[in-house]
Amino acid sequence: MVRKILTYPDPELKKRSLPVTVITDKTRELVRDMAETMYDAPGVGLAAPQIGVHQRVVVIDVSGQDENPELIVAINPEIVHAEGEAYEEEGCLSVPKFSANVRRHARVVVKMLNLDGEEVVIRADDLLAIAFQHEIDHLDGVLFIDHLSPLKKGIFRKRYQRAQEEAKEQHR
């Protein structure tokens, strides 16, 4: 089922998520809904808090393929090693119509559980490394705009406020 994606400035996006202690059928249903929601949006990643569920669950697919998706399900993901630097443009399903360059690590090692409760370690670089960092930030109540300089945050707030006002005008 496609779920509603919460958007900035919804306060639910700022809450820290709790670890998943037991993987149940409800967890599997959540993952299915998250994947369906992410692909429908479309996006390359989605964290459970973006649909109002405060559990440490993330789905990612950076393959860009409709035919053979490469869905990664990460439960309780944790970055155990990070190195290098990347400065890439990011967007977010919870901050629609806005993107900005964000400084991240170029390579990460992520420890997590899969849907079978098995521990998995993934070494990621490039877009996948950025996606993991972005989605794990969501689990901690951090949005990519929180990484911007005060000047860029100010510009973002003005643009976002103007876009919201324009959207209200169009609905009248």
trRosetta pair geometry for C-beta under 8 A, 3 or more apart (Angstrom, degrees):
i j d omega theta_ij theta_ji phi_ij phi_ji
1 32 7.9 64 18 113 63 98
1 33 5.1 -15 60 -115 75 100
1 36 6.6 124 59 80 18 149
2 33 7.5 169 -95 -161 15 75
2 36 5.4 -116 -76 128 65 104
2 37 5.0 129 -146 -95 63 67
2 40 4.8 -12 -114 22 128 168
3 33 5.3 57 -26 165 114 115
3 34 7.6 -22 26 -85 126 48
3 37 4.9 -38 39 -83 79 140
3 51 4.3 52 111 -149 138 130
3 52 7.9 -133 163 29 130 99
4 51 6.8 129 73 -139 51 78
4 52 7.8 26 78 -7 92 121
5 37 6.6 146 -62 172 96 121
5 41 6.7 50 -34 -103 150 120
5 46 7.6 -100 -111 -133 113 116
5 50 5.5 -12 -149 157 85 99
5 51 6.2 -54 -103 -84 51 72
5 93 5.0 -77 -173 142 157 112
5 94 6.1 -132 162 -83 103 68
6 10 4.3 -106 180 67 109 160
6 12 5.5 -95 -145 72 167 120
6 13 5.7 -166 113 -58 125 98
6 49 7.6 -67 42 145 135 65
6 50 5.8 -156 41 -168 88 45
6 51 6.8 178 -8 -100 90 20
6 52 5.8 120 -42 -56 126 82
6 94 5.9 10 91 -127 69 107
7 10 6.1 102 67 -10 39 113
7 94 5.3 178 -116 -163 46 57
7 95 7.0 138 -157 -82 80 32
7 96 6.2 -36 -127 -2 129 100
8 13 6.5 -67 -87 45 62 164
8 94 5.8 98 -30 144 79 85
8 95 4.8 28 -1 -96 131 81
8 143 6.5 61 -84 -121 120 168
8 145 7.3 43 -105 19 160 144
8 160 7.1 -49 104 -160 123 149
9 13 7.8 -128 -169 41 33 126
10 13 5.2 95 80 -11 88 102
10 94 7.7 -100 37 -163 113 109
11 14 5.6 -54 -164 29 55 113
11 15 7.5 65 144 -35 72 94
12 15 5.9 -43 -162 9 45 117
12 49 6.6 -178 145 -175 86 88
12 52 5.5 -15 165 -115 156 72
12 54 7.8 -125 -170 -63 89 104
13 49 6.3 119 -125 140 47 112
13 50 7.1 41 -111 -101 93 56
13 94 5.8 138 -113 176 139 148
13 138 7.4 -66 -159 -145 81 83
13 141 6.9 119 137 -145 48 63
13 143 6.3 30 151 -62 125 113
14 141 4.4 50 180 -169 39 108
15 49 6.5 -172 69 -137 88 128
15 54 5.6 -49 113 -110 124 131
15 141 5.3 -179 63 -92 11 116
16 54 7.5 70 103 -165 38 113
16 139 7.2 36 -157 148 60 58
16 140 5.6 -3 -116 -144 86 44
16 141 5.1 -65 -62 -18 56 114
17 47 7.6 -139 -26 164 153 112
17 48 6.3 104 -126 72 147 112
17 49 5.4 -122 -64 -53 115 111
17 53 8.0 44 -127 119 117 60
17 54 4.5 -163 -117 -174 70 64
17 55 5.6 2 -175 95 114 3
17 56 4.8 151 111 -66 119 63
17 57 7.9 -127 167 14 151 63
17 138 7.9 32 -16 123 128 71
17 139 4.5 -76 34 -156 123 73
17 140 7.6 -75 21 -61 83 31
17 141 7.9 171 -18 -44 70 76
18 54 6.0 63 7 128 84 92
18 55 6.1 -39 66 -110 75 54
18 56 6.8 -117 97 -18 29 91
19 55 7.8 27 165 -158 11 69
19 56 5.1 -19 -109 19 46 133
19 76 5.0 40 -144 -106 92 111
20 23 6.3 54 148 -78 128 69
20 27 6.2 82 -152 -117 138 132
20 55 5.4 59 -72 -175 90 113
20 56 5.9 -126 -12 56 83 83
20 57 6.3 65 -44 -60 133 96
20 75 5.1 -56 43 -173 142 110
20 76 5.7 -122 36 -42 87 98
20 113 7.4 -122 73 57 118 136
22 27 7.8 -156 110 -27 57 138
23 27 4.7 -107 -151 69 63 158
23 28 7.4 78 172 -46 92 81
23 75 6.6 -8 -89 -151 114 174
23 113 7.1 -147 -52 133 131 134
23 115 6.4 156 -173 -165 144 49
23 116 7.6 154 88 -173 157 6
23 117 5.0 -148 20 -69 133 93
24 27 5.0 115 48 1 60 97
24 28 7.3 -116 106 1 42 87
25 28 5.4 -51 -150 37 39 114
25 29 6.3 43 149 -21 67 103
26 29 5.6 -49 -146 36 33 114
26 30 6.4 41 150 -24 62 102
27 30 5.5 -51 -152 32 32 116
27 31 6.5 33 150 -19 64 103
27 55 7.7 -130 -117 143 89 160
27 57 7.1 -175 -156 -91 89 145
27 75 7.3 29 -175 -110 130 136
27 115 7.5 168 120 -138 109 80
28 31 5.7 -51 -150 35 33 112
28 32 6.5 36 151 -19 65 103
28 115 6.2 77 -102 -158 86 120
29 32 5.6 -51 -149 35 33 113
29 33 6.3 31 153 -16 65 107
30 33 5.8 -59 -150 40 29 110
30 34 6.2 30 153 -21 65 108
30 48 6.6 12 171 -116 125 114
30 53 6.1 -168 -143 149 126 173
30 55 7.2 16 162 56 166 140
30 57 6.2 64 122 95 127 167
31 34 5.6 -53 -144 36 30 113
31 35 6.3 30 157 -19 65 104
31 57 6.5 -115 -81 -180 81 131
31 59 6.4 130 -154 -70 75 119
31 73 5.4 20 -148 -131 132 129
31 115 6.3 -82 9 -96 173 118
32 35 6.0 -56 -149 36 28 108
32 36 6.3 25 155 -15 64 110
33 36 5.7 -57 -145 40 30 111
33 37 6.0 31 155 -20 66 109
33 51 7.2 176 126 144 113 170
34 37 5.7 -56 -145 38 28 112
34 38 6.2 29 156 -21 65 107
34 46 5.1 -174 -174 97 93 123
34 48 6.5 -61 -89 -88 137 65
34 51 6.6 -141 -99 5 79 143
34 57 6.9 -160 -31 126 164 113
34 59 4.7 149 121 2 116 131
35 38 5.8 -54 -145 36 29 111
35 39 6.3 22 159 -12 65 108
35 46 7.9 -169 -83 45 29 127
35 59 5.0 -136 -79 -170 72 162
35 61 7.8 71 -140 -21 90 126
35 71 5.7 7 -125 -133 126 143
35 73 7.9 -50 -63 -83 116 98
36 39 6.1 -58 -145 41 27 105
36 40 6.1 27 156 -21 63 113
37 40 5.7 -59 -144 38 26 112
37 41 6.5 43 154 -43 62 100
37 46 6.1 137 92 -150 105 172
37 51 6.3 58 109 -78 177 135
38 41 5.8 -44 -155 8 29 119
38 42 7.2 47 151 -157 54 56
38 43 5.0 -91 -158 63 76 97
38 44 7.7 -65 -180 91 115 4
38 45 6.8 -69 -138 170 133 8
38 46 4.0 -133 -80 -12 108 126
38 59 5.6 -142 -10 93 153 119
38 61 7.1 129 124 23 133 105
38 93 7.6 -117 -121 -44 64 159
39 42 5.9 -13 -170 -125 35 91
39 61 7.5 12 -79 45 89 143
39 69 7.2 -44 -98 -104 127 152
41 46 7.6 154 -15 -73 146 123
41 93 5.1 -37 -160 -120 153 128
43 46 6.0 106 82 -57 134 91
43 93 4.7 -57 -68 -56 149 120
44 60 6.5 21 149 -157 73 73
44 61 6.2 -130 -154 75 59 54
44 62 5.0 48 -166 -95 122 65
44 64 7.9 -21 -101 -67 107 71
44 127 7.2 -68 168 165 160 116
44 131 5.6 -97 122 -109 112 132
45 58 6.7 -6 -169 -176 102 101
45 59 6.8 172 -148 92 55 53
45 60 4.3 -4 -103 -106 94 80
45 61 7.6 172 -74 24 55 50
45 62 7.8 0 -48 -62 95 84
45 131 4.6 160 -44 -166 140 103
45 134 6.3 122 73 87 149 114
45 135 4.6 -109 163 -64 133 122
46 50 5.6 -116 -163 59 81 141
46 51 7.3 39 171 -25 119 107
46 58 7.2 167 86 -154 44 59
46 59 5.4 0 55 56 88 94
46 93 6.5 -13 -101 31 90 149
46 135 7.3 36 76 -121 10 115
47 50 5.3 105 64 -9 70 104
47 57 7.3 140 -160 86 58 52
47 58 5.0 -24 -104 -103 73 84
47 135 4.6 159 -61 -163 104 80
47 136 7.7 174 -98 -67 135 19
47 138 3.5 156 46 91 154 138
47 139 5.6 -129 -163 -53 136 74
48 51 6.4 -72 -163 45 44 92
48 53 4.1 -76 175 85 102 100
48 54 7.0 168 114 -91 110 11
48 55 4.9 -38 108 60 167 77
48 56 7.4 -123 29 -87 129 4
48 57 4.3 70 -40 59 126 94
48 58 7.3 -94 -13 -69 79 45
48 139 7.6 53 42 -99 92 83
49 52 7.1 46 -163 -87 42 12
49 53 6.7 -118 -81 69 33 48
49 54 5.6 47 -96 -101 89 60
49 138 5.4 -172 53 160 114 95
49 139 6.6 165 -7 -101 121 39
49 141 7.3 -126 -178 -85 170 57
50 93 6.3 65 -174 81 144 112
50 94 5.1 -123 -131 -59 101 120
50 138 6.1 -28 -44 -164 97 144
53 57 7.3 -19 108 44 121 119
56 75 6.8 93 103 -172 82 52
56 76 4.8 69 103 -94 129 49
56 77 6.9 -157 164 25 102 63
56 139 5.0 58 -123 -150 77 134
57 73 7.7 -19 -165 -170 89 84
57 74 7.4 153 -157 86 43 57
57 75 5.5 -9 -107 -109 77 70
58 72 8.0 -5 111 108 92 92
58 73 7.7 154 84 -159 55 41
58 74 4.4 -12 62 63 101 105
58 75 8.0 -167 27 -73 68 31
58 77 5.7 -39 26 5 129 135
58 132 7.7 101 126 -131 158 58
58 135 4.2 96 -141 150 132 134
58 136 6.9 -49 -55 -68 154 58
58 138 7.6 130 -100 60 105 119
58 139 7.0 -72 -55 -49 108 119
59 71 6.2 -22 -165 -163 102 99
59 72 6.9 151 -158 79 50 56
59 73 5.7 -16 -104 -103 78 64
59 74 7.6 -180 -82 21 30 76
60 71 7.5 138 74 -157 41 51
60 72 4.5 -17 63 59 92 109
60 74 6.9 20 5 -3 108 116
60 128 7.1 104 146 -140 139 75
60 131 4.9 116 -142 140 128 131
60 132 6.8 -41 -58 -74 165 63
60 135 6.3 -116 -69 -19 109 156
61 69 5.2 -15 -152 -170 150 97
61 70 5.6 145 -141 69 87 60
61 71 5.0 -39 -73 -93 114 54
61 72 6.8 169 -75 12 56 75
62 70 7.6 -46 51 74 57 112
62 127 4.7 155 -160 115 142 118
62 128 5.1 -133 21 -77 152 74
62 131 5.6 -143 -64 -20 119 154
63 68 7.1 -100 152 98 152 77
63 69 6.1 161 53 -147 135 44
63 70 4.0 116 -46 20 135 109
65 68 4.9 -20 130 60 142 69
65 69 6.0 -167 84 -82 87 42
65 70 7.1 67 41 -10 117 90
66 69 7.3 -7 -147 -59 20 88
72 122 7.3 23 -147 -76 138 168
72 128 8.0 82 -4 -146 156 109
73 114 6.1 87 80 -149 100 65
73 115 5.4 22 99 -44 151 97
74 77 3.9 20 159 -60 125 122
74 110 6.8 -28 -133 147 140 135
74 112 4.2 -55 -154 -161 85 165
74 113 7.8 108 -166 55 46 49
74 132 7.5 90 -32 -126 171 91
74 135 7.6 110 57 108 132 137
75 112 6.0 128 54 177 47 96
75 113 4.2 -49 74 71 105 97
75 114 7.1 141 18 -119 105 4
75 115 7.2 124 -22 -82 129 44
76 112 6.0 158 79 -142 63 68
76 113 5.5 43 42 11 106 104
77 110 5.3 -7 -165 -176 104 118
77 111 7.4 150 -152 79 52 42
77 112 4.0 -18 -97 -89 69 120
77 132 6.7 -132 161 -157 146 96
77 135 7.5 42 57 102 148 108
77 136 5.6 -108 97 -91 112 105
77 139 7.5 168 55 -11 91 158
78 110 6.8 146 71 -157 37 67
78 111 5.1 -23 64 63 94 90
78 112 6.9 163 16 -74 66 67
78 136 7.6 125 -106 -136 28 134
79 82 5.6 20 167 -51 127 110
79 105 7.9 128 -166 40 146 147
79 108 5.1 -58 -136 -165 109 122
79 109 7.1 109 -160 70 62 51
79 110 5.7 -40 -96 -97 56 73
79 132 7.0 125 -81 135 101 118
79 133 7.0 32 -68 -95 144 75
79 136 6.3 169 -26 79 102 176
80 109 5.2 -58 65 97 90 100
80 110 7.1 145 9 -118 84 20
80 111 4.9 51 -27 -10 129 111
80 121 7.6 -46 32 -133 138 107
81 108 6.8 155 87 -159 59 50
81 109 4.0 27 48 31 101 115
82 105 3.8 -78 -178 -114 109 173
82 107 7.0 159 -153 90 50 56
82 108 4.8 -9 -102 -106 82 82
82 109 7.6 -136 -63 22 48 68
82 133 7.9 79 -118 -88 134 118
83 105 6.2 83 47 -163 17 113
83 106 7.0 -47 103 55 59 87
83 107 5.2 -14 63 65 83 103
84 105 5.9 94 69 -172 69 69
84 106 3.1 -61 115 40 124 115
84 107 5.0 70 27 12 126 91
84 125 7.9 26 56 -133 151 101
85 103 6.6 -21 -164 -164 100 93
85 104 7.6 143 -156 82 53 38
85 105 6.8 -60 -98 -122 40 39
85 106 5.8 5 53 -29 15 102
86 103 7.4 152 82 -154 49 46
86 104 5.0 -22 65 69 99 86
86 105 6.8 27 14 114 95 18
86 106 4.3 130 -43 -91 96 70
86 126 7.6 143 -106 -123 149 33
86 129 7.1 130 -1 91 148 122
86 130 6.1 -97 96 -73 148 108
87 101 5.5 31 167 176 85 112
87 102 7.3 -167 -147 86 55 28
87 103 5.2 -15 -100 -97 84 68
87 104 7.7 164 -84 23 36 66
88 101 6.5 -168 110 -139 13 73
88 102 6.9 -27 67 53 60 72
88 104 7.1 -41 30 28 96 113
88 127 7.9 -143 152 -97 170 65
88 130 5.9 -49 55 -102 137 157
89 99 5.2 43 177 156 100 121
89 100 6.9 -167 -141 111 68 12
89 101 5.4 -46 -83 -83 58 63
89 102 7.8 98 -135 9 18 76
90 99 6.2 -176 88 -153 33 84
90 100 6.7 -24 55 64 77 59
90 101 7.6 108 9 -128 77 20
90 102 4.8 -19 12 14 127 124
90 130 6.9 -152 -89 169 112 122
90 134 6.2 -178 -151 -99 138 134
90 144 4.8 -134 107 -157 136 158
91 95 7.1 -148 -172 81 62 93
91 98 6.9 152 -132 87 83 46
91 99 4.0 -49 -76 -92 88 99
91 144 7.9 -168 -155 53 6 155
92 95 4.3 51 67 31 110 95
92 96 7.9 -97 88 -59 63 38
92 98 7.9 -19 38 74 86 86
92 134 7.2 -160 -95 -176 100 121
92 143 6.5 -166 72 -160 178 93
92 144 5.5 -179 -43 15 128 119
92 145 8.0 -99 17 -22 140 90
93 96 7.0 10 -164 -75 36 79
94 138 7.7 133 6 -117 147 119
94 143 6.7 -117 92 -120 123 116
95 98 5.1 -68 147 59 100 112
95 143 6.3 107 -41 -175 129 130
95 144 7.1 -122 27 48 145 99
95 145 6.1 152 -109 -29 163 121
95 160 7.7 -59 -159 -108 92 130
97 163 6.2 171 96 -156 138 156
98 145 7.6 18 119 -78 134 120
98 156 6.3 83 -171 -143 144 95
98 159 6.7 132 -107 106 116 126
98 160 6.4 -25 -58 -81 149 96
98 163 7.9 -136 -56 0 105 160
100 144 7.1 166 57 131 99 110
100 145 7.0 90 29 -104 138 68
100 148 5.8 -1 126 -91 157 121
100 152 6.2 113 -154 174 144 130
100 156 6.9 -53 -47 -81 143 119
102 130 8.0 124 79 -153 111 110
102 144 5.3 -84 -70 -168 155 102
102 147 4.8 64 -145 92 106 139
102 148 7.3 -72 -99 -69 84 69
103 147 6.8 -157 44 167 73 123
104 129 7.1 155 131 125 123 95
104 130 5.2 120 74 -116 160 78
104 133 5.0 149 -151 78 125 161
104 134 7.7 -48 -95 -50 148 79
105 108 5.5 101 93 -65 128 92
105 129 6.4 -105 98 164 82 123
105 133 6.5 155 37 -73 90 145
106 125 6.2 14 149 -151 75 89
106 126 7.4 15 -171 -66 76 38
106 129 6.3 62 159 92 28 158
107 123 7.3 0 -173 -177 100 86
107 124 7.0 169 -152 90 56 50
107 125 4.5 -19 -101 -99 83 91
107 129 5.6 -101 -116 -101 25 153
108 123 7.8 178 93 -152 43 47
108 124 5.4 -9 61 61 84 96
108 125 7.8 162 20 -83 58 46
108 129 4.7 141 13 -144 95 93
108 132 5.7 -142 74 81 143 137
108 133 6.4 165 -39 -56 155 96
109 121 6.4 4 -180 -176 97 100
109 122 7.3 171 -154 86 52 44
109 123 5.3 -21 -103 -102 80 69
109 124 7.6 163 -92 19 30 72
110 121 7.1 165 83 -153 46 53
110 122 5.0 -10 58 58 96 92
110 124 6.4 12 1 4 112 119
110 132 5.2 -121 -61 -160 146 147
110 136 7.8 -153 -123 -58 121 137
111 119 6.6 -7 -172 -169 92 102
111 120 7.6 161 -153 84 47 45
111 121 5.2 -18 -100 -101 70 82
112 119 7.4 155 86 -150 29 58
112 120 5.6 -25 70 63 78 90
112 121 7.9 146 22 -91 65 37
112 122 7.3 -12 23 8 111 105
113 117 5.6 -17 -170 -144 124 35
113 118 6.6 140 -152 67 71 30
113 119 6.0 -47 -95 -93 65 49
113 120 7.0 117 -134 14 17 87
114 117 7.3 -53 69 13 63 17
114 118 5.2 -7 37 57 104 87
114 120 5.1 69 -39 -20 99 132
122 128 7.9 -103 147 154 126 129
122 132 7.8 -173 88 -86 122 146
124 128 4.0 -123 -158 115 113 107
124 129 4.3 166 118 -73 96 66
124 131 7.9 -100 171 53 148 91
124 132 5.6 125 62 -9 159 138
125 128 6.8 42 56 57 30 98
125 129 5.0 1 -130 -28 22 128
126 129 6.1 113 47 18 28 102
126 130 7.3 -59 142 -2 35 102
127 130 5.6 -58 -148 40 34 111
127 131 6.0 37 154 -23 69 106
128 131 5.6 -51 -144 36 32 114
128 132 6.5 35 156 -20 64 102
129 132 5.9 -52 -151 33 30 110
129 133 6.6 25 154 -14 63 107
130 133 5.8 -58 -151 39 32 109
130 134 6.1 33 153 -21 67 110
131 134 5.6 -55 -143 38 30 114
131 135 6.1 20 162 -12 66 110
132 135 6.2 -62 -143 42 26 103
132 136 6.0 22 161 -16 65 112
133 136 6.0 -56 -140 40 26 108
133 137 6.4 37 154 -27 61 104
134 137 5.8 -54 -159 27 27 116
134 138 7.2 31 146 -22 60 98
134 144 6.0 -9 -132 -72 97 110
135 138 5.5 -42 -159 23 41 116
135 139 7.2 44 145 -20 64 97
136 139 5.4 -45 -158 27 43 116
136 140 6.9 28 148 -7 66 105
137 140 5.8 -70 -156 46 36 102
137 142 3.9 -86 -176 82 93 106
137 143 7.1 147 132 -86 119 11
137 144 7.1 108 88 -69 156 58
137 146 7.7 -176 -180 52 127 123
138 141 7.6 52 -172 -69 32 16
138 142 7.0 -101 -68 62 25 60
138 143 7.4 51 -95 -92 70 55
142 146 5.0 -109 -160 55 81 149
142 147 7.8 70 168 -44 113 87
143 146 5.2 116 60 -12 66 99
144 147 5.8 -47 -169 23 51 113
144 148 7.8 64 138 -34 65 92
145 148 5.4 -30 -164 2 53 120
145 153 6.4 108 169 -116 92 81
145 156 5.5 168 -143 156 122 168
148 152 3.9 -117 180 94 116 117
148 153 4.8 153 91 -59 114 76
148 156 6.4 112 62 -17 169 138
149 152 4.8 87 52 12 80 101
149 153 6.9 -141 91 -8 38 87
150 153 5.6 -53 -143 36 31 114
150 154 6.4 36 155 -23 63 103
151 154 5.8 -55 -155 32 30 113
151 155 6.6 28 149 -16 64 104
152 155 5.5 -50 -147 37 38 113
152 156 6.2 44 151 -23 66 103
153 156 5.5 -51 -148 35 33 115
153 157 6.4 34 154 -22 66 103
154 157 5.9 -51 -147 32 30 110
154 158 6.6 27 155 -15 63 105
155 158 6.0 -58 -151 37 30 109
155 159 6.3 26 155 -14 66 110
156 159 5.9 -63 -148 41 28 107
156 160 5.8 24 159 -19 68 113
157 160 5.8 -58 -141 40 26 110
157 161 6.1 27 159 -20 64 109
158 161 5.9 -56 -145 37 26 109
158 162 6.3 26 156 -18 62 109
159 162 5.7 -59 -149 38 29 111
159 163 6.2 30 154 -20 66 107
160 163 5.6 -52 -147 35 31 112
160 164 6.4 31 153 -19 64 105
161 164 5.8 -54 -150 35 31 111
161 165 6.5 31 152 -19 64 105
162 165 5.7 -55 -149 36 32 111
162 166 6.3 33 152 -19 65 106
163 166 5.7 -54 -148 37 31 112
163 167 6.4 34 152 -22 64 105
164 167 5.6 -52 -148 34 32 113
164 168 6.6 35 152 -20 64 102
165 168 5.7 -51 -152 33 34 112
165 169 6.5 37 149 -21 64 104
166 169 5.5 -51 -151 33 34 115
166 170 6.5 35 152 -21 65 103
167 170 5.8 -53 -151 33 33 112
167 171 6.7 28 153 -17 64 107
168 171 5.9 -62 -152 37 33 109
168 172 7.0 42 150 -35 64 99
169 172 5.9 -49 -159 13 35 115
